């Protein structure tokens, strides 16, 4: 077994790390000031300029198929890149990207939705969660009623990422309630100009999701994505594709925070010596490092399964559960080591403290991950000792 990165992976890792250090970390002070003053962390023009700089060094559409102009680097490389980007809290993403389920567009839909999204001309959002149906996605209640060659959508979606900025949404609605559960839900491509509205949801972190409101919004039948009454399968593909990316990001954030704690412990003097010499501090540092490394291999294992065409769902749930918990524990220790300074807004630690709390909620809560893992074991879908 060879756990080392190959030359290409090392090159990509170092290039992204250099980009983060050179272009993003210097903006962290601006991000903190913008947050305090109620402005967006980074404006769209600045983000676009940074994406163009990244494109100049070959980073564009990292998960986009080559036929659409992307690099199609694959899950393992994506995990490595995600770890590196998460070393900063500057909200940056590489350009040239589209949600995985948009590749199910037919040829006409590709021209109207997929290609403009990849090029950056359009922006999408994924609208599944409802006030009464989060993790229990099969029980959404938003209705779509057939009216001639249109469907009329009525209902509300909540906690929708990019919902305030998007000009179209991938909306999941019940089209055949008699089927129940998974089999009566359809995904629609719904332009904002068709009549839906959004409102900002204020959160404790930098995630500013939206509520989306649909009141008799008429959507042409040609805007169905995929197959009628088979939309929830697309929704699960969207959710499943992201689970191992969250703990990958947790690694980068926790690692940066731990390095700050190590550096601070060496220079902070208490009772005549650096606090790094006290066992209480040493154990916090050691435990944090162990947990970060454990998460790294859980994430890379899940990414390897995905890259080799194997079923990565169980491994992704393990990585998501452990990694989300890890990030919260490590950042809590980092704040504790910094003491009062860690609690101030002069350092980024309190911001990370708020940010990583979300990891235990979105893309499937801790409780849902435990349910999935235990169900797979109890039903015999996964057997102990068969990790490979």
C-alpha positions in Angstrom: 0.0 0.0 0.0 1.3 3.4 -0.9 -0.2 6.4 1.0 2.0 9.0 -0.6 0.8 11.6 -3.1 2.0 11.2 -6.7 4.0 14.0 -8.4 0.9 15.6 -10.0 -1.0 15.6 -6.7 1.9 17.2 -4.9 2.2 19.8 -7.6 -1.5 20.7 -7.4 -1.4 20.8 -3.6 1.5 23.1 -3.5 0.1 25.4 -6.3 -3.2 25.8 -4.4 -1.4 26.3 -1.1 0.7 29.1 -2.7 -2.4 30.7 -4.2 -4.1 30.7 -0.8 -1.1 32.2 0.9 -0.4 34.8 -1.8 -3.9 35.8 -2.9 -6.5 34.9 -0.2 -4.9 35.0 3.3 -3.9 38.7 2.8 -7.7 39.5 2.4 -8.7 38.0 5.8 -8.5 41.4 7.6 -10.9 42.8 5.0 -13.3 39.9 5.4 -13.4 40.5 9.2 -14.0 44.2 8.7 -16.7 43.6 6.2 -18.4 41.2 8.5 -18.3 43.7 11.4 -19.8 46.4 9.1 -22.5 44.2 7.7 -21.1 44.1 4.2 -20.5 40.9 2.0 -17.3 39.2 3.0 -16.0 39.6 -0.5 -17.7 41.5 -3.4 -18.5 39.8 -6.7 -16.0 41.8 -8.7 -13.1 40.8 -6.4 -14.2 37.2 -6.4 -14.4 37.2 -10.2 -10.9 38.7 -10.4 -9.5 36.1 -8.1 -11.2 33.3 -10.1 -9.5 34.7 -13.3 -6.1 34.7 -11.6 -6.7 31.0 -10.6 -7.8 30.3 -14.2 -4.5 31.7 -15.5 -2.6 29.1 -13.5 -4.9 26.3 -14.7 -7.6 26.1 -12.0 -10.9 26.3 -13.7 -13.8 23.8 -13.5 -11.8 21.4 -11.4 -14.8 19.0 -11.4 -16.1 19.9 -14.8 -15.8 17.4 -17.6 -13.1 18.2 -20.2 -15.8 18.4 -22.9 -17.1 21.4 -21.2 -13.7 23.1 -20.8 -13.0 21.8 -17.3 -10.1 20.0 -15.7 -12.1 17.0 -14.3 -9.5 16.3 -11.6 -11.6 13.7 -9.8 -12.6 13.2 -6.2 -9.1 12.6 -4.7 -7.6 15.8 -6.2 -10.8 17.6 -5.2 -10.4 16.5 -1.6 -6.8 17.7 -1.6 -7.7 21.1 -3.1 -10.6 21.5 -0.6 -8.3 20.9 2.3 -6.0 23.7 1.0 -8.7 26.2 0.3 -10.1 25.7 3.8 -6.9 27.0 5.4 -8.5 30.5 4.9 -12.0 31.8 5.7 -12.0 34.0 2.7 -15.0 32.6 0.8 -13.4 31.7 -2.5 -14.4 29.0 -5.0 -12.8 28.2 -8.3 -14.8 29.2 -11.4 -16.1 27.0 -14.2 -18.3 24.9 -12.0 -21.9 23.6 -12.2 -23.9 21.4 -9.8 -23.5 17.7 -10.7 -27.1 17.1 -11.5 -27.2 19.9 -14.1 -25.4 17.4 -16.4 -28.8 15.7 -16.6 -30.0 18.6 -18.7 -31.2 17.8 -22.2 -29.6 19.6 -25.1 -31.9 22.6 -25.0 -31.6 22.9 -21.2 -27.8 22.7 -21.4 -27.8 25.8 -23.6 -30.0 27.7 -21.2 -28.7 26.5 -17.8 -25.6 24.3 -17.8 -23.3 26.1 -20.1 -24.1 29.6 -18.8 -23.6 28.3 -15.2 -20.1 26.9 -16.1 -19.1 30.2 -17.8 -20.3 32.2 -14.8 -23.1 34.0 -16.7 -25.8 32.3 -14.5 -26.0 31.2 -10.9 -28.0 28.3 -9.5 -29.2 27.1 -6.2 -30.4 23.7 -5.0 -33.9 24.0 -3.4 -34.9 20.8 -1.6 -35.2 21.6 2.2 -38.5 22.9 3.5 -39.5 24.2 7.0 -41.0 20.8 7.8 -38.6 18.5 5.9 -34.9 18.8 6.2 -33.1 15.5 6.6 -36.4 13.8 5.9 -36.3 14.9 2.2 -38.8 12.3 1.0 -41.6 14.1 3.0 -41.4 17.5 1.3 -44.9 19.0 0.8 -44.4 21.6 -1.9 -46.8 20.9 -4.7 -46.5 21.1 -8.5 -49.9 20.8 -10.2 -50.2 20.2 -14.0 -52.0 22.9 -16.0 -51.8 22.3 -19.7 -48.1 22.4 -20.8 -47.1 24.0 -17.5 -46.7 23.0 -13.9 -47.9 25.4 -11.1 -45.6 25.4 -8.1 -46.7 26.5 -4.6 -44.8 26.3 -1.4 -41.7 27.4 0.5 -38.1 26.3 0.6 -35.7 27.2 3.4 -31.9 27.3 4.2 -31.1 27.4 0.5 -27.4 28.2 -0.2 -27.0 30.9 -2.9 -30.8 31.4 -2.8 -30.5 35.2 -2.6 -28.0 35.4 -5.4 -29.2 32.7 -7.8 -31.2 33.6 -11.0 -32.5 30.1 -11.3 -33.2 27.2 -8.9 -33.3 23.5 -9.1 -36.6 23.0 -7.2 -38.0 19.7 -5.9 -41.8 19.4 -5.7 -44.4 16.7 -5.3 -46.0 15.9 -8.7 -47.8 12.7 -7.8 -48.8 12.5 -4.1 -50.5 9.2 -4.6 -47.1 7.5 -5.1 -45.7 8.8 -1.8 -42.1 9.0 -0.6 -39.4 8.9 -3.2 -41.5 8.1 -6.2 -43.7 11.2 -6.7 -41.2 14.1 -6.6 -39.9 16.0 -9.7 -37.0 18.4 -10.1 -37.8 21.7 -12.0 -35.5 24.3 -13.4 -37.2 27.5 -12.3 -35.9 31.0 -13.4 -36.3 33.7 -10.8 -38.2 35.8 -13.5 -40.9 33.1 -13.4 -42.0 34.6 -10.1 -40.3 33.1 -7.1 -38.8 35.4 -4.4 -36.3 35.0 -1.7 -35.4 36.5 1.7 -32.1 36.4 3.6 -31.7 34.2 6.7 -29.3 35.6 9.3 -27.1 33.0 10.9 -24.4 32.9 13.5 -21.7 32.2 10.8 -20.9 33.5 7.4 -23.4 31.2 5.7 -26.3 33.4 4.6 -28.9 31.1 3.2 -32.4 32.0 1.9 -36.0 31.2 2.2 -37.6 30.8 -1.3 -41.3 31.5 -1.8 -43.4 30.1 -4.7 -47.0 31.3 -5.1 -48.6 29.8 -8.2 -45.3 30.0 -10.1 -45.9 28.6 -13.6 -43.1 26.5 -15.0 -43.0 25.1 -18.6 -43.1 21.3 -18.7 -39.8 21.5 -20.8 -38.1 22.7 -17.6 -38.3 19.3 -15.9 -34.8 18.2 -15.1 -34.4 14.4 -15.6 -37.6 12.3 -15.4 -41.0 13.1 -14.1 -41.6 11.7 -10.6 -37.9 10.6 -10.3 -36.5 13.9 -9.0 -35.5 12.7 -5.5 -32.9 10.4 -7.0 -31.2 13.5 -8.4 -31.5 15.2 -5.1 -29.7 12.4 -3.3 -27.0 12.4 -5.9 -26.5 16.1 -5.2 -26.3 15.6 -1.5 -24.1 12.5 -1.7 -21.6 14.2 -3.9 -20.8 16.8 -1.2 -20.6 14.8 2.0 -16.9 14.0 2.0 -16.0 17.5 0.9 -17.2 19.0 4.2 -14.8 17.0 6.4 -12.1 17.7 3.7 -12.7 21.4 4.4 -12.7 20.7 8.2 -9.1 19.4 7.9 -7.8 22.6 6.4 -9.5 24.8 8.9 -8.5 22.7 11.9 -4.9 22.4 10.7 -4.5 26.2 10.2 -6.1 26.8 13.6 -3.9 24.2 15.3 -0.7 25.8 13.9 -1.8 29.1 15.3 -2.3 27.5 18.7 1.2 25.9 18.5 2.8 29.2 17.6 0.9 31.0 20.4 1.7 28.4 23.0 5.4 28.8 22.3 5.5 32.6 22.9 2.7 33.0 25.6 4.4 33.2 29.0 2.5 32.2 32.1 4.0 31.7 35.5 7.4 32.1 34.2 7.4 29.8 31.2 5.8 29.3 27.8 2.4 27.6 28.2 3.6 25.0 25.6 5.6 23.5 28.5 2.4 22.7 30.4 1.0 19.2 30.0 -2.6 20.5 29.7 -1.7 22.4 26.6 0.5 19.6 25.2 -2.4 17.2 25.4 -4.8 19.5 23.6 -2.3 19.9 20.8 -1.6 16.1 20.6 -5.3 15.2 20.6 -6.1 17.7 17.9 -3.3 16.4 15.6 -4.5 12.8 16.0 -8.1 13.8 15.2 -7.0 15.8 12.1 -4.9 13.0 10.8 -7.7 10.4 11.4 -10.1 12.6 9.5 -7.6 13.0 6.6 -7.5 9.3 5.9 -11.3 8.9 6.3 -11.8 11.6 3.7 -9.2 10.3 1.3 -10.6 6.8 1.6 -14.1 8.0 0.8 -12.7 10.0 -2.2 -10.7 7.0 -3.4 -13.9 4.9 -3.3 -15.7 7.5 -5.4 -12.8 7.9 -7.8 -12.6 4.1 -8.4 -16.3 3.8 -9.0 -17.1 2.0 -5.8 -20.0 2.9 -3.4 -18.7 5.7 -1.3 -21.9 6.5 0.7 -21.1 4.6 3.9 -17.5 5.9 4.0 -18.7 9.4 3.3 -21.1 9.3 6.2 -18.3 8.1 8.5 -16.0 10.9 7.3 -18.7 13.6 7.6 -19.6 12.5 11.1 -16.1 12.3 12.4 -14.8 15.3 10.5 -17.5 17.6 11.6 -17.1 16.7 15.3 -13.3 17.0 14.9 -13.4 20.5 13.6 -15.6 21.7 16.5 -13.3 20.0 19.1 -10.1 21.3 17.6 -11.2 24.9 17.1 -12.6 24.9 20.7 -9.2 23.8 21.9 -7.5 26.5 19.7 -9.7 29.1 21.3 -9.0 27.8 24.8 -5.2 27.9 24.2 -5.5 31.5 23.1 -7.6 32.4 26.2 -9.2 35.8 26.1 -7.5 36.8 22.8 -9.1 33.8 21.1 -12.5 35.1 22.1 -12.0 38.5 20.6 -12.8 39.5 17.0 -9.2 40.6 16.5 -8.3 37.0 15.6 -10.2 34.7 13.2 -10.7 32.0 15.9 -14.1 33.1 17.1 -15.2 33.3 13.5 -14.1 29.7 12.8 -15.8 28.7 16.1 -19.1 29.9 14.6 -18.4 28.6 11.1 -17.5 25.0 11.9 -20.7 24.6 14.1 -22.6 24.4 10.8 -20.6 21.3 9.8 -22.6 19.2 12.2 -25.9 20.3 10.7 -25.9 20.8 6.9 -25.6 18.0 4.3 -27.0 15.6 6.9 -26.8 16.2 10.7 -24.7 14.1 13.0 -27.8 12.2 14.0 -28.6 11.4 10.4 -25.0 10.2 9.7 -25.3 7.9 12.8 -28.6 6.6 11.6 -27.2 5.8 8.1 -24.1 4.1 9.5 -26.0 2.0 12.1 -28.7 1.1 9.6 -26.1 -0.2 7.1 -24.5 -2.3 9.7 -27.7 -3.6 11.2 -29.1 -4.6 7.8 -25.9 -6.2 6.7 -25.3 -3.8 3.8 -21.8 -3.2 5.3 -19.9 -5.8 7.2 -17.3 -5.0 9.9 -13.7 -5.5 8.7 -14.6 -5.0 5.0 -13.2 -1.5 4.6 -11.8 -2.2 1.1 
